[in-house]
Amino acid sequence: MIAIKKDYHVKDKYLTIEIPDEFKEQEIEVIIRLKHPVKKEIFLNKIKIDTKKWKFNREEIYA
């Protein structure tokens, strides 16, 4: 496993990372950590899931 650590200052919602040529056609994993804690309230109500079209079989669940 090769690990590359770089510090970035993000000015907007987008982050562009240039990777070495050796990484082409390879699967990579990107992990993003914040250096300073973010208040939990920032993330509230940001992700919404519409469950109106979800269907399930009650007998399967309660069997």
Secondary structure, DSSP 8 states (H G I E B T S, - for coil): -----------SS-------GGGTTS--------SS---GGGGTTS-----TT----HHHHH-
